[in-house]
Amino acid sequence: MRNIRKTFKRPKKAWDQARIKDERIMMNMYGLRRKRELWRAEEILRGFRGRARGLIASEDKEKEKILIDKLSKFGMLKGGTGLDDVLALTVNDVLERRLQTVIFKRNMSGSIKHSRQKIVHGRVSIDGKRIRFPSYFVPVEEEKKIDIIKDKGGK
C-alpha cells in the first residue's frame, strides 16, 4: 500500500491579497491548473533550502557536494557553486525545470497550456518513454532527448 501524505503546505494566511495576486501571475506564466502545483514547487524549494541551511551549520563537505551535484544535474545551479547559491534559489527556478515549461521554452508547442495538453494526452516522450506528467522534473541530460510523438492515424 502506498504511503499517502501531503506534498505541500497551505499558506498560513488564507486571504492575503498580495500573495493571491502573485500566485495568479505565476499560475498564468507557468500554465499551472491549481495553486496546489505552485505550493508543491514551493515545498520542493523549501526542502532544498532547509538542507542547505543544515549543511552550513554542520559543515559536512560530502553532503554539500551531493546537494550541489543534484541541483546542477537538474540545471538549477551551475557547477562550482556554493550553498549560498542554493539559498538564493527561487520558485521560478523550480518551475522552469518542469516538463511543461521546458517543452514550451524549446518551442515544441504553441503555448504553455498547449504543452500541458500534449503531455497529458501522451504525445511527449523522453528517450523513447512516454511521460504523462506535466510536473516531471527534467534533468539537463534528458532535455535533449525530449521528443513529440506524431499522431499516427486520424485527421
N, C-alpha and C positions, 0 to 999 in steps of 0.2 A: 504494500500500500504506500502511496506517495505521501510524503510529508508536506502538508499544505500549511503555508504560513504567508503572512503579508510580506510583500517585497517593497513596500513603500510606507512612508509616514504622511499622514494628512497634515496640512498646516495647522499651527496652534490656534491662530485667529482665523475663523471661517470667513468673515466678511470684511477683509482688508481690501479696500478699493484699489490701491496702488498695486498690490500683489495680483489681484484678479486681472487687472489691465495688462500687466507684464506677462502673465500666463497666457492670456488670449493672444498677444502678439507672438509669443514663442510657438503656440499651437498652430497658428496660421503660417508661420515661417517654416516650420518643420513638418507640417501636414499631419499632426497628431489628432487622433479621434477623441481621446478623453484626457482629462487632466491627470488621470492616473498614470499615463505614459510619461508625462513630464515629471511627476513625483517619483517614478521609478528611476529616471535618469538622475534626479537629484539625490536619491538614495545611493546609487552607484558611486556618484562623485563623493558623497559623504563618507562612504566606506574607504575609498582611496585616500581621502584627506585624513581620515582618522588613523589609518595605518601609517601614513607619513608622519603625523604628529607623534605617534607612539615610537616610531623608529628614530625620530630626532631625540626623544628623551632617552631611549635605550642605547643609541649609537651602535646598532648592530649592522655592520657593513654588508654582511652576506644577505640579510633580508632586505636591506635597502637596494642592493643590486637587483634582487629578484623583482621587487616592485617597479623599479625604473625600467627593467627589461620588459616587463609585462606591458607597461604603458607605452613603451617605444614600439612594441610589437603591434599594438593597436593604432599607432600613429598619433597618439595624444601628446607624446613628448619626443623631442629629438634626442639622439644619442649623446651621452656625455653630460647629461643634466643632473641636477641635484634635487633634493627633497623640497627645496624652496619652490621649484618649478611645479612640483606636484601640488603644493598648496595654492599655487596661482591658477590652477585649472578652473574652468567654469562649466556650467551646464551645457553651454554651446559646444564645448569640446567633446562632451559625451554624445550629444545629439548628432554631431557631424559624422560620427562613426557608425551610425545606424545604416542598415542596408537601404532603407527607403531614401535617405539623404544622399548616400553615395551614388545610387543609380541616377538620381536627379542631377547631381553635380557633374556626372560624367556624360550628361546629355543623352541618356538612354530612354528618356521619357519626356513627354511634353510639359508636365507639371509635377509638383511634389505629390499631389494626390493621385496622379496617373501612375507614378512609380509605385505607390502603395497598392493600387489596384492590380498592377502587373504581378506584384509579389504574391498577393493573396490568391490570385487566380492561377498561380503555379507557372507563370511564364518566365521566371528567373531561375537560373542555375548558377552555382559556383562550383567550378571544377567538375561539371557533369552531374552534380547533385542538386535536386530542386530544393529551394528554400522558400517556405511559405510564411515566414515571419518577418514583418517589416522592422521589428526591433532587433533583428540579428546584428550582433556587434561584428563588424568586418575588420579582420586583421589586414595589415598593409600588403602582405604577400598574396592574400586572396583577392585583393581589389582588382588585380589584372585578370583574374580568372572568371569574373562575372560575365555572364552571357544571357542574352534574351532569347528565349525559345520561341521560334516562329510557330504559328498555328498551322497544323498540317492539313486540315480539312476545312470544310465550311466555306465561308464567303471571303 
